[in-house]
């Protein structure tokens, strides 16, 4: 149940990020990052797609890899606990 709620929250955050594209405030990146972290932590399918993309385009995945390192896990846990 907790995993389903986390994935639903990730979907809501991703939709909110898409909705804020038209606003002049830079909210897209933090919202989409939080949605990505929640999805990767709670979905095996999302992890599989992430690894496949990382193998194909390694340079494009440098920043997300850096964010997902253990140093940022406190941030990821804070986002997951919301």
SULMOVEN-V936161 format. One record per helix or strand. SS is the DSSP state (H for helix, E for strand). FROM is the first residue (numbers start at 1). TO is the last residue. If there is no record, write none. Layout:
# SULMOVEN-V936161
ss={SS SS}
from={FROM FROM}
to={TO TO}
This chain:
# SULMOVEN-V936161
ss={H H H H H}
from={2 28 44 59 70}
to={22 42 56 67 80}
